[in-house]
Amino acid sequence: MYKPDRRTRKTLEELEAGKFWSVTEKIFNKYKRKWKGPDIPIFIFPLDQSNSKLMREGKGKSGLSFIDKMFLFLTPINDEKELEALFVHEYHHVCRMQAQKKNPAEYTLLDSIILEGLAEHAVAENCGEKYTGEWSRRYSTKVLAEFWEKELEEKLSIQREDRQHDEILFGLGGRPALLGYAIGYEIVKQYIQHGYFTEKASFKLPSIEFTKLIKFQ
């Protein structure tokens, strides 16, 4: 996501001129208060703009979250709400990982798809659906149902070290791109529509809870 070269040096200078660090700090303080979230270090790097997939899927931004830190990879995007949407998605990951009290290295495929689905629903709730990833509305319910029944339903317990975990989550090996993310978003959407749900619950509810109301028929 970051590659040091002349282009990224120029991007870094543009980010500094645009005061992206202070804007990010303002957003951080907003959600740290709102979610009673952890005080973590946040590292900002210029995004490698030669990576066409990242530029296309992320609209010039990307992120990476750990249980105790967060990395944002940016270009000088003009819409501050786009930065907020990225921050919400990644910081939601951090808050949920800390609330779950489970080593992320031990996450199953179910844990991962629910993590992604919940984070993007937080974006929809706080920033508006306009700012959600295009992958969240790319596939029809029929496509998601077929994917769930044919491949995913019997593999929810596979661990992160299993090659199929990332293949399914990211849509690799001939699968549609980010289909695992999309199914996670759909599962969470169905749960929100039919069950009692709060923002606090999005951090604390175990992943298996979200599968109880799935209905693709």
trRosetta pair geometry for C-beta under 8 A, 3 or more apart (Angstrom, degrees):
i j d omega theta_ij theta_ji phi_ij phi_ji
1 45 7.3 102 114 86 98 127
1 47 6.2 -58 176 -134 81 73
1 48 6.0 -178 174 13 26 103
1 51 7.2 -78 -116 26 43 163
1 54 6.3 151 -120 -121 77 157
1 62 5.3 -127 -138 83 128 137
1 64 7.1 -166 15 -29 158 121
1 71 7.9 123 83 128 144 124
1 73 4.3 -111 156 -68 118 170
2 8 6.7 101 -160 -144 74 151
2 45 4.3 -37 -92 146 142 140
2 46 6.6 107 -128 71 94 59
2 47 7.0 -89 -86 -120 66 29
2 48 5.8 178 -115 -38 17 95
2 73 5.9 -139 -58 -121 90 116
3 8 6.2 175 77 -32 58 144
3 48 4.3 62 12 -105 99 124
3 50 7.2 -47 49 39 141 116
4 8 5.9 -112 -124 69 34 137
4 9 7.5 57 -162 -53 72 86
5 8 5.5 90 48 15 65 98
5 9 7.1 -116 103 -8 34 93
6 9 5.5 -55 -150 34 33 116
6 10 6.5 33 153 -19 66 102
7 10 5.8 -53 -155 34 33 110
7 11 6.5 34 148 -18 65 105
7 49 6.2 -114 150 42 130 112
7 50 7.2 106 72 -36 159 100
8 11 5.2 -47 -145 37 40 117
8 12 6.3 50 151 -26 66 99
8 45 8.0 -7 -171 168 123 86
8 46 4.3 154 -162 91 82 129
8 47 7.9 -156 -119 75 97 25
8 48 6.5 -32 -78 -95 121 58
8 49 7.7 177 -80 5 72 89
9 12 5.6 -49 -151 31 31 115
9 13 6.7 32 150 -18 62 102
9 46 7.8 -139 -51 26 15 159
10 13 5.7 -52 -153 34 35 112
10 14 6.5 34 149 -17 65 105
11 14 5.6 -56 -151 37 34 112
11 15 6.3 36 151 -21 67 104
11 46 3.6 120 100 -152 119 132
11 47 7.0 -116 166 45 158 61
11 49 6.8 167 -71 -24 143 119
11 74 7.9 172 163 101 113 66
11 75 5.9 -72 -146 -124 121 67
11 76 6.9 -158 -153 -19 71 90
12 15 5.6 -53 -148 35 32 112
12 16 6.4 33 153 -19 65 104
12 46 4.6 -92 -60 -37 72 128
13 16 5.7 -52 -149 36 32 112
13 17 6.4 32 152 -18 64 106
14 17 5.6 -52 -145 38 33 112
14 18 6.2 25 156 -12 65 111
14 75 7.9 6 90 -174 132 60
14 76 4.1 -82 138 -45 118 140
15 18 5.8 -63 -145 45 29 107
15 20 4.5 -50 -169 17 85 137
15 21 7.8 85 149 -32 98 78
15 44 6.9 -174 166 145 145 126
15 46 6.2 -148 -13 -85 137 87
15 74 5.9 108 -109 93 128 118
15 75 8.0 -126 -69 -161 101 20
15 76 5.9 -143 -75 -78 58 84
16 19 7.7 32 176 -71 33 35
16 20 7.5 -64 -70 25 24 93
16 21 7.7 12 -115 -7 57 110
17 76 7.9 -4 65 -113 97 138
18 23 7.7 -36 137 -4 87 136
18 76 5.2 152 -21 -138 153 103
19 22 4.7 -32 174 38 100 112
19 23 5.9 107 115 -23 84 95
20 23 5.5 -54 -142 41 36 113
20 24 6.0 40 158 -22 68 106
20 44 6.3 169 116 -176 115 158
20 74 6.1 174 -173 104 156 161
20 76 7.4 -124 -55 -112 128 67
20 83 7.2 -155 -146 -122 95 149
21 24 5.8 -55 -149 36 28 111
21 25 6.5 30 151 -21 62 105
21 44 6.2 -144 -91 25 78 149
22 25 5.5 -49 -147 33 35 115
22 26 6.6 40 152 -22 64 101
23 26 5.7 -52 -154 31 33 113
23 27 6.6 30 150 -14 65 104
23 80 6.2 -124 -166 -135 135 109
23 83 6.4 41 126 108 124 159
24 27 5.7 -55 -150 39 35 110
24 28 6.1 41 150 -25 67 106
24 42 6.4 -155 149 120 128 144
24 44 6.4 -166 -12 -67 167 134
24 72 6.8 -160 -123 36 142 161
24 83 6.8 -105 -85 168 77 125
24 87 6.7 171 -142 -89 80 133
25 28 5.4 -51 -145 34 32 117
25 29 6.4 33 157 -19 65 103
26 29 6.0 -54 -151 34 28 109
26 30 6.7 34 150 -24 61 105
27 30 5.5 -53 -154 30 34 117
27 31 6.6 13 159 -3 68 107
27 83 6.8 -152 -33 122 160 99
27 84 5.2 -158 -127 -109 134 78
27 87 4.9 85 132 78 137 170
28 31 6.5 -70 -150 45 27 95
28 32 5.9 30 156 -25 67 112
28 42 6.3 -130 -90 -13 141 153
28 87 7.0 -114 -71 -165 65 135
28 91 7.4 173 -121 -91 69 145
29 32 5.6 -51 -135 35 29 114
29 33 6.4 27 162 -15 62 106
30 33 6.4 -70 -164 37 23 104
30 34 6.2 13 152 -15 64 116
31 34 5.2 -51 -131 43 40 112
31 35 5.5 9 175 8 75 112
31 37 6.1 10 131 11 83 142
31 87 7.0 178 5 134 148 110
31 88 6.7 -177 -94 -104 150 69
31 91 5.5 92 114 110 147 155
32 35 7.0 -65 -129 54 16 86
32 36 7.7 35 169 -132 50 12
32 37 4.8 -103 -123 60 53 96
32 38 7.7 -94 -131 71 94 22
32 39 6.6 53 -142 -85 138 67
33 36 7.5 10 -169 -72 24 46
34 37 7.9 10 66 -8 67 104
35 91 7.6 152 40 136 153 112
35 92 7.9 -152 -108 -101 163 63
35 95 5.5 -48 150 -114 140 157
35 199 7.1 -111 -106 146 88 121
35 203 7.4 127 -168 -52 111 141
37 91 6.4 25 -168 172 166 109
37 94 7.0 72 -168 98 119 109
37 95 4.8 -72 -117 -89 104 111
38 68 7.7 -80 129 -125 150 56
38 94 6.5 -116 47 147 113 114
38 95 7.1 -179 8 -96 88 64
38 98 5.7 139 -26 -54 134 170
40 68 5.9 -179 -129 179 112 44
40 69 5.5 -170 174 -98 112 38
40 70 6.0 89 110 -3 130 95
40 94 6.1 -107 1 -166 160 151
41 69 5.1 -13 67 -124 89 97
41 70 7.6 -175 97 34 52 67
42 69 7.4 174 -85 -167 37 67
42 70 4.9 -14 -115 71 78 101
42 71 7.7 166 -163 -88 56 25
42 72 6.6 20 178 -4 101 109
43 69 7.1 23 -4 173 104 112
43 70 7.3 180 26 93 69 50
43 71 4.9 -22 69 -111 100 73
43 72 7.2 176 87 26 49 67
44 71 7.9 161 -86 -162 26 56
44 72 5.0 -18 -109 70 72 100
44 73 7.9 160 -159 -87 53 27
44 74 6.2 -16 -163 12 100 120
45 71 6.7 0 7 -172 110 102
45 72 7.4 167 28 87 65 50
45 73 5.2 -23 75 -108 93 73
45 74 7.5 145 77 22 42 72
46 73 7.2 22 125 -161 17 71
46 74 6.7 -67 -120 71 40 63
46 75 7.1 65 -158 -92 76 53
47 51 7.6 -103 166 45 91 114
47 54 6.5 -161 -175 134 118 132
47 55 7.6 139 134 -82 131 75
47 58 7.8 -155 -138 95 154 137
47 60 6.5 159 56 -175 152 53
47 61 6.5 -137 -49 -110 148 33
47 62 6.0 117 -117 20 121 98
47 73 4.1 99 -89 150 81 94
47 74 5.7 -167 -21 61 102 9
47 75 5.2 -66 43 -43 116 81
48 51 4.7 67 100 -7 104 110
48 54 6.9 75 70 54 85 150
48 73 7.6 -26 5 -178 69 132
49 55 6.0 66 -150 -80 62 127
49 60 7.6 5 -110 -127 94 79
49 75 6.2 79 -82 -90 109 129
51 54 4.1 34 111 21 118 115
51 55 6.3 151 90 -17 66 88
52 55 5.5 -58 -144 41 34 112
52 56 5.9 31 159 -20 69 109
53 56 5.9 -57 -144 38 27 108
53 57 6.0 8 166 -3 66 113
54 57 6.4 -60 -131 47 24 97
54 58 5.3 -18 -178 21 64 123
54 62 5.3 -51 -159 -46 110 140
54 73 7.7 -36 180 104 140 135
55 58 6.9 -64 -114 56 12 86
55 59 7.7 47 180 -117 47 10
55 60 5.9 28 -141 -78 72 55
55 75 7.9 40 -118 -19 90 146
56 59 8.0 2 174 -64 17 45
57 133 7.1 14 177 -155 79 114
57 134 7.5 -127 -142 42 56 104
57 135 7.1 20 -150 -35 100 116
57 177 7.4 -128 -94 155 127 135
57 178 7.1 141 -143 -35 133 142
58 61 5.0 -135 154 71 108 51
58 62 4.5 -52 -122 -72 170 79
58 86 7.7 56 -167 -102 102 117
58 133 7.8 -35 -104 -115 49 106
59 77 7.3 64 132 -113 93 132
59 82 6.3 -110 109 -152 129 131
60 74 7.4 39 143 -164 82 52
60 75 4.0 -80 -174 42 105 124
60 77 5.2 149 98 -75 129 102
60 82 7.8 32 68 149 102 145
61 72 7.3 -19 -166 -173 99 90
61 73 6.7 151 -161 87 50 64
61 74 5.3 5 -116 -113 89 63
61 75 6.7 -118 -65 23 66 77
61 77 6.1 -38 -45 -30 117 140
61 82 6.5 151 5 148 146 104
61 83 7.0 -167 -112 -99 159 57
61 86 4.9 -87 136 -73 134 152
62 72 7.8 157 86 -160 44 49
62 73 4.5 -9 63 60 89 113
62 86 7.5 -142 -118 -141 6 127
63 70 6.8 -10 -171 -176 109 96
63 71 6.5 158 -158 88 59 61
63 72 5.2 -19 -105 -107 91 61
63 73 6.8 -164 -77 18 38 78
63 86 5.4 149 -33 178 126 99
63 87 7.8 158 -89 -88 153 34
63 89 6.7 146 49 87 142 105
63 90 3.9 -92 146 -72 149 136
64 70 7.3 160 85 -160 51 53
64 71 4.4 -1 57 57 97 109
64 73 7.6 48 -4 -15 97 107
64 90 7.4 17 47 -130 13 123
65 69 7.8 179 -154 95 50 48
65 70 5.0 -10 -112 -113 75 85
65 71 7.6 -151 -71 29 37 68
65 90 4.6 169 -59 -165 116 82
65 91 7.5 -170 -110 -74 135 25
65 93 3.9 123 80 90 157 135
65 94 5.2 -123 -167 -54 122 82
65 97 7.4 175 134 -5 114 140
66 69 4.9 14 56 54 112 78
66 70 7.1 -154 30 -74 68 45
66 94 7.5 31 79 -103 37 90
66 97 7.8 -121 164 96 33 167
66 104 7.5 -143 -150 31 61 158
67 94 6.7 131 -145 -141 29 67
67 97 4.5 -128 -105 129 81 129
67 98 6.0 132 -164 -69 87 72
67 104 5.9 -161 -47 -16 109 123
68 94 7.8 138 -67 -145 13 105
70 90 5.2 109 -151 146 123 122
70 91 6.6 -24 -84 -82 161 65
70 94 6.0 -66 -63 -54 113 135
72 86 6.4 100 -135 131 107 127
72 87 7.2 -16 -92 -86 136 75
72 90 7.0 -152 -83 26 86 167
74 77 6.9 -99 -165 1 95 100
74 83 7.2 21 -120 -111 129 100
74 86 8.0 164 -91 79 93 166
77 82 4.9 -97 149 81 149 138
77 83 6.3 172 68 -51 125 88
79 82 4.4 86 86 -9 101 106
79 83 7.7 180 102 -3 61 79
80 83 5.5 -51 -162 35 48 113
80 84 6.4 49 142 -20 72 103
81 84 5.2 -50 -147 38 40 116
81 85 6.3 47 151 -26 67 100
81 127 5.7 137 -175 -156 97 107
81 128 7.7 -4 180 34 138 111
81 131 5.7 -114 143 -88 104 142
82 85 5.7 -47 -148 30 32 114
82 86 6.8 32 152 -15 61 102
82 131 6.5 -159 -99 -138 51 106
83 86 5.8 -54 -153 36 33 110
83 87 6.3 33 151 -19 66 107
84 87 5.5 -56 -146 38 33 113
84 88 6.2 37 155 -24 67 104
84 126 7.6 -128 149 125 111 110
84 127 5.7 160 105 -97 108 121
84 131 7.7 -10 80 179 90 161
85 88 5.8 -49 -145 32 29 112
85 89 6.6 30 156 -18 62 105
85 123 4.9 59 -153 -147 85 112
85 127 4.5 -134 -85 81 87 176
85 131 3.9 -146 -84 159 144 121
85 132 7.4 -146 -159 -78 129 33
86 89 5.9 -57 -153 35 30 111
86 90 6.3 15 158 -7 67 111
87 90 6.1 -66 -146 45 29 101
87 91 5.6 17 164 -11 70 116
88 91 6.2 -60 -132 44 22 102
88 92 6.0 30 162 -27 61 109
88 119 7.5 147 127 -174 72 76
88 122 5.3 -161 161 123 107 104
88 123 5.0 144 91 -90 127 67
88 126 5.3 -177 -123 68 151 139
88 127 6.2 -152 8 -24 153 118
89 92 6.0 -58 -153 30 22 113
89 93 7.1 27 148 -22 57 101
89 119 4.5 75 -153 157 65 110
89 120 6.2 22 -114 -81 107 56
89 122 6.9 162 -91 71 46 107
89 123 5.4 1 -63 -56 90 119
90 93 5.6 -47 -161 25 38 117
90 94 7.0 36 146 -17 65 100
90 119 7.5 68 -55 -161 21 135
91 94 5.4 -46 -152 33 44 114
91 95 6.3 42 151 -18 70 103
92 95 5.7 -54 -145 39 33 110
92 96 6.1 28 158 -15 67 108
92 118 6.5 -160 155 120 128 90
92 119 4.2 161 83 -119 128 77
92 122 4.5 164 -84 34 150 162
92 202 7.3 -38 -160 131 113 124
92 203 7.9 -133 -162 -84 72 85
93 96 6.1 -63 -147 41 25 105
93 97 6.1 24 159 -19 65 111
93 115 6.1 58 -121 177 82 108
93 119 5.5 3 -53 -89 79 138
94 97 5.9 -57 -144 37 26 110
94 98 6.4 21 158 -14 62 108
95 98 6.1 -60 -150 39 27 107
95 99 6.2 21 156 -16 65 112
95 203 5.2 -70 136 -113 99 123
96 99 5.7 -59 -141 41 32 108
96 100 6.0 33 161 -25 68 109
96 115 6.1 172 99 -128 146 83
96 118 6.4 104 -79 96 155 143
96 119 7.6 -105 2 -66 139 89
96 202 7.0 -73 -87 136 113 74
96 203 4.9 -141 -96 -132 63 62
97 100 6.0 -54 -143 32 26 111
97 102 7.9 -107 -155 62 61 74
97 104 5.6 -11 -140 -68 122 113
97 115 7.7 40 -64 -129 84 127
98 101 7.6 24 169 -64 37 57
99 203 4.0 81 20 157 165 101
99 204 5.2 -93 161 -82 129 62
100 111 8.0 101 -169 -147 162 114
100 203 7.8 -132 -42 171 74 63
100 204 7.7 174 -79 -130 56 34
100 206 7.5 109 -134 -108 96 61
102 106 6.2 -112 169 74 93 111
102 107 7.1 109 120 -79 118 71
102 111 7.4 -114 100 -131 145 147
103 106 4.6 72 76 7 96 107
103 107 8.0 -131 103 -32 56 70
104 107 5.4 -12 -162 -25 52 117
104 160 7.9 53 151 -45 68 159
105 160 6.5 -123 -163 50 43 142
106 159 7.1 -54 -154 -139 46 107
106 160 7.6 -137 -123 8 5 113
107 111 3.8 -132 -158 90 91 138
107 112 5.5 106 142 -54 128 83
107 115 7.4 -18 -150 -23 146 140
107 159 7.6 123 84 -151 44 61
107 160 5.4 62 66 -49 84 116
108 111 4.8 109 49 3 67 100
108 112 7.2 -131 99 -3 40 88
108 156 6.3 51 142 151 125 62
108 157 5.2 -53 -146 -145 139 35
108 158 6.5 118 -158 65 81 35
108 159 6.2 -59 -106 -94 60 46
108 160 7.7 -122 -102 -39 18 70
108 207 7.5 -165 59 77 104 158
109 112 5.6 -58 -150 37 34 112
109 113 6.3 25 158 -14 70 105
109 152 7.5 -151 137 -153 136 85
109 155 5.9 15 39 128 160 85
109 156 5.5 -134 76 -147 103 35
109 157 7.2 -17 30 25 95 10
109 158 5.0 37 -21 58 117 87
109 164 7.7 -38 -76 113 137 90
109 165 5.3 -146 -82 -127 91 78
109 168 6.2 16 -145 76 133 135
109 169 6.7 -147 -142 -59 84 99
109 180 7.4 -100 -168 -145 97 130
110 113 6.3 -58 -142 38 29 101
110 114 6.2 22 161 -12 65 112
110 156 4.0 43 -55 -175 108 99
110 157 7.0 2 -4 -72 115 43
110 207 4.8 127 133 141 99 135
110 208 6.9 40 146 -78 148 61
110 211 7.2 -41 -146 -48 126 129
111 114 6.2 -66 -149 42 24 106
111 115 6.1 32 154 -27 64 109
111 207 4.8 -115 -95 -48 55 157
112 115 5.5 -50 -146 30 29 117
112 116 6.6 23 158 -13 63 105
112 160 7.2 127 -57 -93 132 92
112 165 6.9 99 10 -175 157 101
112 169 5.4 -45 127 -105 135 136
112 180 7.2 3 112 154 108 130
112 184 7.7 -101 115 -79 57 144
113 116 5.9 -55 -150 39 34 108
113 117 6.1 34 153 -19 66 109
113 152 7.9 47 -48 -160 165 133
113 169 6.5 -143 -73 -115 80 84
113 180 5.1 -113 -97 174 104 86
113 181 7.1 -154 -136 -94 72 26
113 183 5.9 -25 -165 86 137 94
113 184 3.4 -163 169 -73 75 109
113 187 7.1 71 129 23 112 139
114 117 5.6 -54 -140 40 33 112
114 118 6.0 33 161 -19 67 108
114 184 5.6 -151 -73 -146 25 104
114 187 6.8 -73 -97 91 77 133
114 188 6.8 128 -144 -65 67 103
114 207 4.3 174 29 -133 156 93
114 210 5.3 150 -122 37 121 151
115 118 6.3 -60 -148 37 22 107
115 119 6.4 20 156 -19 60 111
115 184 7.4 -40 51 -163 47 150
115 207 7.8 -39 -38 -95 73 114
116 119 5.8 -57 -147 35 30 111
116 120 6.5 20 160 -12 65 108
116 169 7.5 140 -15 -161 149 101
116 180 7.3 82 44 121 152 85
116 181 4.6 -97 145 -126 145 77
116 184 4.6 89 72 81 94 156
116 185 7.3 -65 119 -49 87 79
117 120 6.2 -64 -150 39 28 102
117 121 6.4 27 154 -18 65 108
117 181 7.3 164 -65 -170 65 52
117 183 7.7 -75 -72 101 124 44
117 184 3.1 -144 -40 143 106 84
117 185 4.4 -164 -127 -71 82 36
117 186 7.4 -87 -125 29 128 41
117 187 5.8 -42 -130 57 175 91
117 188 3.9 164 143 -9 117 125
117 189 7.7 -110 -172 -18 113 74
117 210 7.7 143 83 173 141 159
118 121 5.7 -56 -148 37 32 111
118 122 6.5 38 151 -24 64 101
118 184 7.7 -73 -8 161 62 108
118 188 5.5 -178 -73 -111 58 149
118 202 4.9 153 -163 -166 117 101
119 122 5.6 -50 -157 29 33 115
119 123 7.0 38 144 -20 62 99
120 123 5.2 -40 -154 27 45 118
120 124 6.7 48 147 -19 66 98
120 132 5.5 78 -177 -145 99 102
120 133 6.2 -71 -125 20 128 102
120 136 5.4 -172 157 -85 144 134
120 181 7.3 86 -23 178 145 101
120 184 8.0 109 25 101 118 104
120 185 5.3 -37 74 -101 134 111
121 124 5.4 -46 -148 35 40 114
121 125 6.2 40 152 -19 67 106
121 185 6.8 160 -51 -140 87 75
121 188 5.1 -122 -32 127 143 136
121 189 7.0 -173 -95 -72 120 68
121 192 6.8 175 -156 -42 147 148
121 202 7.2 -150 83 -123 118 138
122 125 5.6 -54 -144 39 32 112
122 126 5.9 5 165 1 67 116
122 199 7.3 90 -114 -136 94 96
122 202 6.6 148 -68 142 104 161
123 126 6.5 -72 -136 49 22 92
123 127 5.2 -34 -173 35 65 118
123 131 5.8 -130 170 105 105 97
123 132 5.2 134 103 -95 122 72
123 133 7.8 71 76 -12 162 75
124 127 7.3 -57 -94 57 11 76
124 128 6.9 -31 -155 155 46 13
124 129 4.9 25 -136 -87 95 66
124 131 7.8 -178 -91 65 42 80
124 132 5.1 5 -71 -62 87 125
124 136 7.7 -158 -58 150 120 162
125 199 7.2 -177 124 -90 160 106
127 130 7.7 -113 131 64 86 79
127 131 4.1 -61 127 60 123 147
127 132 7.9 155 78 -52 109 62
128 131 5.5 85 70 9 78 99
129 132 5.4 -34 -156 4 53 118
132 136 4.6 -52 148 38 124 150
132 137 7.4 97 96 -16 123 102
133 136 5.3 111 70 -15 76 98
133 178 7.6 -100 137 158 139 161
133 181 7.4 -25 82 143 147 142
134 137 6.7 -78 -167 50 47 85
134 138 5.8 70 140 -63 78 102
135 138 5.1 -36 -134 -1 38 128
135 139 8.0 8 -171 -5 62 95
135 177 7.0 -107 -107 113 117 89
135 178 4.1 -41 -138 103 152 139
135 181 5.5 39 125 91 139 126
135 182 5.3 -118 159 -67 88 97
135 185 7.9 147 114 -3 85 146
136 181 7.5 -79 -77 135 67 101
136 182 6.4 -180 -112 -116 32 71
136 185 4.7 -151 -134 -163 87 170
138 176 7.8 179 120 162 126 126
138 178 7.7 87 33 77 147 109
138 182 6.3 -87 50 -100 99 140
139 143 4.3 -113 -173 83 103 132
139 144 5.4 121 119 -52 121 88
139 147 7.9 2 168 -5 155 140
139 176 6.7 109 -82 121 127 156
139 179 6.7 64 -40 -124 158 82
139 182 5.1 77 28 160 123 155
140 143 4.8 101 55 5 77 98
140 144 7.1 -145 97 0 43 88
141 144 5.6 -58 -147 42 35 112
141 145 6.0 40 153 -26 68 106
141 186 7.1 146 -115 -142 74 135
141 216 6.6 178 170 -146 94 80
142 145 5.7 -52 -146 33 28 113
142 146 6.6 28 155 -18 62 104
143 146 5.9 -55 -151 35 30 110
143 147 6.4 30 152 -17 64 108
143 176 7.5 15 170 8 130 162
144 147 5.6 -55 -148 38 33 113
144 148 6.2 37 153 -23 66 106
144 179 7.8 -179 -108 -166 70 89
144 182 6.4 -128 -98 127 112 105
144 183 5.4 159 -153 -100 100 78
144 186 5.1 80 179 -7 162 170
144 216 7.0 -146 102 -123 89 123
145 148 5.6 -52 -147 34 30 114
145 149 6.2 19 160 -11 65 110
145 216 3.5 149 -114 174 105 134
145 217 7.7 134 -142 -66 141 34
146 149 6.1 -61 -143 42 27 103
146 150 5.7 6 168 -3 66 119
147 150 6.5 -64 -129 46 20 97
147 151 5.8 -44 -168 42 59 110
147 152 5.9 40 142 -10 79 117
147 176 7.9 -83 -86 35 138 115
147 179 5.8 -142 -142 168 160 128
147 183 6.1 -126 100 -73 127 130
148 151 7.7 -81 -116 55 4 68
148 152 5.0 -56 -126 56 43 117
148 153 5.5 66 166 -50 70 96
148 183 6.1 156 -74 -142 92 130
148 214 7.6 -172 -167 178 153 138
148 216 6.0 176 54 -43 145 157
149 153 6.0 13 -114 -7 30 133
149 216 7.3 -134 -41 72 106 151
151 154 7.8 -109 174 41 22 90
151 155 6.7 -28 159 12 62 131
151 168 6.8 -176 141 -118 119 116
152 155 5.9 -91 -148 50 34 99
152 156 6.8 62 163 -66 75 77
152 168 6.3 137 -101 -168 88 135
152 180 7.5 156 -109 -111 128 78
152 183 6.2 -160 -64 146 177 171
153 156 6.8 -22 -164 -30 27 107
155 158 5.1 -13 -178 -10 84 119
155 164 6.4 -90 -168 130 141 136
155 168 6.7 165 104 -50 140 165
156 211 7.6 19 -134 -84 163 151
158 162 4.4 -86 175 58 109 157
158 164 5.7 -24 145 78 167 111
158 165 5.5 -153 115 -72 108 86
159 162 5.2 114 61 -10 66 101
159 165 6.6 -67 105 -62 33 140
160 165 5.2 -174 -130 139 34 169
160 166 7.9 60 -162 -46 66 87
161 165 7.4 75 43 10 19 142
162 165 4.8 110 71 -23 85 100
163 166 7.0 -66 -170 40 42 95
163 167 6.2 37 145 -19 73 117
164 167 5.1 -62 -141 44 40 117
164 168 5.7 34 164 -17 76 107
165 168 6.6 -70 -157 38 18 100
165 169 6.1 9 157 -12 61 117
166 169 5.5 -56 -132 44 34 110
166 170 5.5 2 177 8 72 115
166 172 6.5 16 126 14 82 135
167 170 7.1 -67 -131 51 13 87
167 171 7.9 13 171 -157 47 3
167 172 4.4 -97 -131 65 62 99
167 173 4.7 10 -153 6 119 125
167 175 6.8 110 162 11 80 133
168 171 7.6 20 -173 -72 24 40
168 175 6.9 47 -117 23 44 178
168 179 7.4 -83 -175 81 57 100
168 180 4.9 98 134 -75 70 123
169 180 3.6 -107 -128 82 34 161
169 181 7.0 70 -178 -44 68 70
170 177 7.5 -33 162 -155 63 60
170 178 6.3 -28 -155 -87 45 53
170 180 6.6 -18 -22 30 26 121
170 181 7.8 43 -105 -23 39 103
171 175 4.4 -133 -154 105 62 98
171 176 5.2 -68 -150 97 130 43
171 177 4.3 158 92 -132 144 18
171 178 5.1 -55 2 -4 129 24
171 179 4.3 112 -89 5 109 87
171 180 6.5 -152 -45 1 73 82
171 181 8.0 -64 -21 15 108 92
172 175 6.3 21 53 39 24 102
175 179 5.6 -104 155 20 110 136
176 179 4.5 93 77 -62 92 118
178 181 4.3 -29 -179 32 92 123
178 182 6.1 99 124 -25 83 94
179 182 5.4 -53 -148 37 38 115
179 183 6.4 37 155 -19 69 101
180 183 6.0 -51 -145 35 31 107
180 184 6.5 35 153 -19 62 105
181 184 5.7 -61 -157 36 30 114
181 185 6.5 31 150 -20 66 105
182 185 5.6 -51 -150 33 34 113
182 186 6.5 33 152 -18 65 105
183 186 5.5 -52 -147 38 36 113
183 187 6.3 40 153 -23 66 103
184 187 5.8 -51 -146 33 31 112
184 188 6.4 26 157 -13 64 107
185 188 6.0 -59 -150 40 29 108
185 189 6.2 33 152 -24 64 108
186 189 5.5 -52 -145 34 31 115
186 190 6.5 31 157 -18 64 103
187 190 6.0 -56 -153 35 29 109
187 191 6.5 28 150 -18 63 107
187 210 5.3 77 145 146 109 113
187 211 6.8 -25 -159 -90 127 57
187 214 5.9 -29 -127 -93 86 106
188 191 5.5 -55 -149 36 35 113
188 192 6.3 35 154 -20 68 105
188 210 6.0 -29 -90 -151 61 136
189 192 5.8 -55 -148 35 30 110
189 193 6.4 28 154 -19 63 109
190 193 5.7 -57 -148 36 31 112
190 194 6.3 -7 166 11 66 114
190 213 5.7 -174 133 111 99 99
190 214 6.0 92 92 -111 153 48
190 215 6.5 174 -160 33 139 76
191 194 6.6 -82 -144 53 24 86
191 195 5.0 -34 -176 31 69 124
191 197 6.5 109 129 -74 91 135
191 209 7.7 82 -140 124 142 82
191 210 4.8 -69 -57 -141 153 76
191 212 7.8 78 -111 54 101 80
191 213 5.2 132 -103 53 62 126
192 195 7.0 -61 -94 54 14 80
192 197 4.8 -79 -118 42 67 164
194 213 4.7 179 81 -174 131 142
195 212 7.8 82 -75 78 145 109
195 213 5.6 -143 -37 -31 116 156
196 201 7.6 150 120 -58 77 166
197 201 5.5 -133 -150 71 54 141
197 202 7.3 58 -174 -58 97 84
198 201 4.6 105 52 0 73 101
198 202 7.4 -123 99 -12 46 82
199 202 5.5 -43 -158 18 39 118
199 203 7.7 33 149 -12 61 96
200 203 6.3 -60 -169 32 40 105
200 204 6.4 3 152 4 73 118
201 204 5.9 -78 -138 52 36 94
201 205 5.0 34 176 -31 82 112
202 205 7.0 -24 -104 23 19 106
205 209 4.6 -97 177 57 108 149
205 210 7.0 105 126 -47 128 88
206 209 5.3 114 66 -14 72 101
207 210 6.2 -56 -171 24 46 109
207 211 7.7 39 143 -19 70 101
208 211 5.8 -54 -163 26 49 113
208 212 7.7 65 146 -41 68 91
209 212 6.1 -40 -170 -2 43 118
210 213 7.6 -69 -171 35 41 91
210 214 7.9 64 140 -52 65 95
211 214 5.5 -28 -160 -14 55 121
